[in-house]
Amino acid sequence: MNILLTGGAGYIGSHTCVALIEAGLTPVILDNFSNSHPAVLERLRQISGQAVVCEKGDVLDTPWVTDLLLRHEIAAVLHFAGDKAVGESVAQPLKYYRNNIGGAVSLLDAMQATDCRTLVFSSSATVYGDPASVPITEDFPRQHTNPYGHTKLVIEDMLAAMQVADASWRLGVLRYFNPVGAHPSGLIGEDPSGIPNNLMPFVAQVAIGKRPFLNVYGNDYATPDGTGVRDYIHVQDLAEGHVAALQALLEKGESFTVNLGTGRGNSVLEVVKAFEQASDQPIPYQIAPRRAGDVAQCYAETALAKALLGWSAKHSLAGMCADAWRWQSGNPDGYK
Ligand SMILES: NC(=O)c1ccc[n+]([C@@H]2O[C@H](COP(=O)([O-])OP(=O)(O)OC[C@H]3O[C@@H](n4cnc5c(N)ncnc54)[C@H](O)[C@@H]3O)[C@@H](O)[C@H]2O)c1
């Protein structure tokens, strides 16, 4: 069964490619390489022992996507393609509305035209904004604090409207918490361009000596050590979650929205300590003022994912750090 991964050359898509192959499915990657590197394809071949089909192009190009769906007889789509940097979305909102919302509209048009109605969408815990309490269940109110988060909300609403208009759509909305780590082979991983936006890639670059120290934004939050608490989930668990979501949609035919997290929160300082242990390198840090928009704690309630998908996260924080370090130390300049 051929599964299209838009943005499949990126961080989460590439790991999901491997998980799909292991599950006996055939991935087809669509990517414009705006935030990824073609070298990932050779790495995927090394890991899986088979060449992965990749079509280079833009998800905004509806006629091309329509043709691609037909040519590859695509049974279902995992939609990862999009831009994801919160700060950039504040500075360049139109880029985000065009690529993320425009990309989803284009893909759905192509899917509708070709009668391909099974879709898994990469949403985010950012749709919960500043949650009133933790753990966060899927029925918490949704809010947005930046254009990136707004695009995820709008796409979720768009998918719900499609479902109302046509009950035959099978839609899986996955709200990721904080994906980290890398494939245990050390061959694929997160390869941020420029200054990493997320904590773990930044910590990894400090550990390898590319950056002198880590800024810890705020140590006066209402958390055990005062630093922000997040639900870090191994990208391998996330990849398995996509396979489980796809299988649930194909077998049961019911749409759903679920959190993909571990249900545990770890503070910034806990991550620093775990990474020091995994890498055997010191991680110098300094306390900096809080950043606007950051919340004290954010972690998932995971019962719904377990009930609907039979899936739960397995990897520990120590394992996430060990795998992230193997990738970072083996590929100090990423794929370049
Ligand atoms: N990584 C995270 O922390 C995180 C958290 C929550 C949600 N998400 C969402 O998950 C998805 C995947 O995230 P990721 O971390 O793998 O990001 P990524 O940037 O590594 O992967 C996205 C891929 O999409 C491609 N792409 C972007 N626009 C495209 C277009 N118009 N046409 C074709 N390809 C295009 C990029 O080249 C890249 O390979 C995104 O939608 C992101 O918003 C990510």
Ligand as a Chemical Component Dictionary entry (heavy atoms), coordinates in Angstrom:
data_LIG
# 
_chem_comp.id                   LIG 
_chem_comp.type                 NON-POLYMER 
_chem_comp.pdbx_formal_charge   0 
_chem_comp.three_letter_code    LIG 
# 
loop_
_chem_comp_atom.comp_id 
_chem_comp_atom.atom_id 
_chem_comp_atom.alt_atom_id 
_chem_comp_atom.type_symbol 
_chem_comp_atom.charge 
_chem_comp_atom.model_Cartn_x 
_chem_comp_atom.model_Cartn_y 
_chem_comp_atom.model_Cartn_z 
_chem_comp_atom.pdbx_ordinal 
LIG N1  N1  N 0  9.312  19.330 15.232 1  
LIG C1  C1  C 0  8.440  19.792 16.099 2  
LIG O1  O1  O 0  8.824  20.206 17.212 3  
LIG C2  C2  C 0  6.959  19.787 15.785 4  
LIG C3  C3  C 0  6.027  19.903 16.836 5  
LIG C4  C4  C 0  4.675  19.921 16.524 6  
LIG C5  C5  C 0  4.258  19.848 15.203 7  
LIG N2  N2  N 1  5.181  19.763 14.210 8  
LIG C6  C6  C 0  4.714  19.715 12.806 9  
LIG O2  O2  O 0  5.138  18.506 12.216 10 
LIG C7  C7  C 0  5.414  18.703 10.822 11 
LIG C8  C8  C 0  6.793  18.177 10.513 12 
LIG O3  O3  O 0  7.736  18.817 11.365 13 
LIG P1  P1  P 0  9.305  18.556 11.242 14 
LIG O4  O4  O 0  9.889  18.868 12.565 15 
LIG O5  O5  O -1 9.570  17.250 10.606 16 
LIG O6  O6  O 0  9.691  19.743 10.250 17 
LIG P2  P2  P 0  10.733 19.759 9.039  18 
LIG O7  O7  O 0  10.905 21.194 8.658  19 
LIG O8  O8  O 0  11.944 18.974 9.370  20 
LIG O9  O9  O 0  9.933  18.985 7.885  21 
LIG C9  C9  C 0  8.997  19.626 7.065  22 
LIG C10 C10 C 0  9.328  19.268 5.650  23 
LIG O10 O10 O 0  8.363  19.872 4.778  24 
LIG C11 C11 C 0  9.036  20.375 3.630  25 
LIG N3  N3  N 0  8.171  21.429 3.079  26 
LIG C12 C12 C 0  7.845  22.618 3.644  27 
LIG N4  N4  N 0  6.998  23.301 2.842  28 
LIG C13 C13 C 0  6.785  22.519 1.752  29 
LIG C14 C14 C 0  6.019  22.682 0.572  30 
LIG N5  N5  N 0  5.305  23.788 0.350  31 
LIG N6  N6  N 0  6.030  21.684 -0.344 32 
LIG C15 C15 C 0  6.771  20.562 -0.131 33 
LIG N7  N7  N 0  7.518  20.358 0.959  34 
LIG C16 C16 C 0  7.526  21.328 1.896  35 
LIG C17 C17 C 0  10.378 20.825 4.137  36 
LIG O11 O11 O 0  11.358 20.878 3.123  37 
LIG C18 C18 C 0  10.705 19.758 5.182  38 
LIG O12 O12 O 0  11.398 18.668 4.603  39 
LIG C19 C19 C 0  5.232  20.195 10.568 40 
LIG O13 O13 O 0  3.948  20.404 10.030 41 
LIG C20 C20 C 0  5.323  20.802 11.955 42 
LIG O14 O14 O 0  4.585  22.004 12.059 43 
LIG C21 C21 C 0  6.519  19.706 14.464 44 
# 
loop_
_chem_comp_bond.comp_id 
_chem_comp_bond.atom_id_1 
_chem_comp_bond.atom_id_2 
_chem_comp_bond.value_order 
_chem_comp_bond.pdbx_ordinal 
LIG N1  C1  SING 1  
LIG C1  O1  DOUB 2  
LIG C1  C2  SING 3  
LIG C2  C3  SING 4  
LIG C2  C21 DOUB 5  
LIG C3  C4  DOUB 6  
LIG C4  C5  SING 7  
LIG C5  N2  DOUB 8  
LIG N2  C6  SING 9  
LIG N2  C21 SING 10 
LIG C6  O2  SING 11 
LIG C6  C20 SING 12 
LIG O2  C7  SING 13 
LIG C7  C8  SING 14 
LIG C7  C19 SING 15 
LIG C8  O3  SING 16 
LIG O3  P1  SING 17 
LIG P1  O4  DOUB 18 
LIG P1  O5  SING 19 
LIG P1  O6  SING 20 
LIG O6  P2  SING 21 
LIG P2  O7  DOUB 22 
LIG P2  O8  SING 23 
LIG P2  O9  SING 24 
LIG O9  C9  SING 25 
LIG C9  C10 SING 26 
LIG C10 O10 SING 27 
LIG C10 C18 SING 28 
LIG O10 C11 SING 29 
LIG C11 N3  SING 30 
LIG C11 C17 SING 31 
LIG N3  C12 SING 32 
LIG N3  C16 SING 33 
LIG C12 N4  DOUB 34 
LIG N4  C13 SING 35 
LIG C13 C14 SING 36 
LIG C13 C16 DOUB 37 
LIG C14 N5  SING 38 
LIG C14 N6  DOUB 39 
LIG N6  C15 SING 40 
LIG C15 N7  DOUB 41 
LIG N7  C16 SING 42 
LIG C17 O11 SING 43 
LIG C17 C18 SING 44 
LIG C18 O12 SING 45 
LIG C19 O13 SING 46 
LIG C19 C20 SING 47 
LIG C20 O14 SING 48 
# 
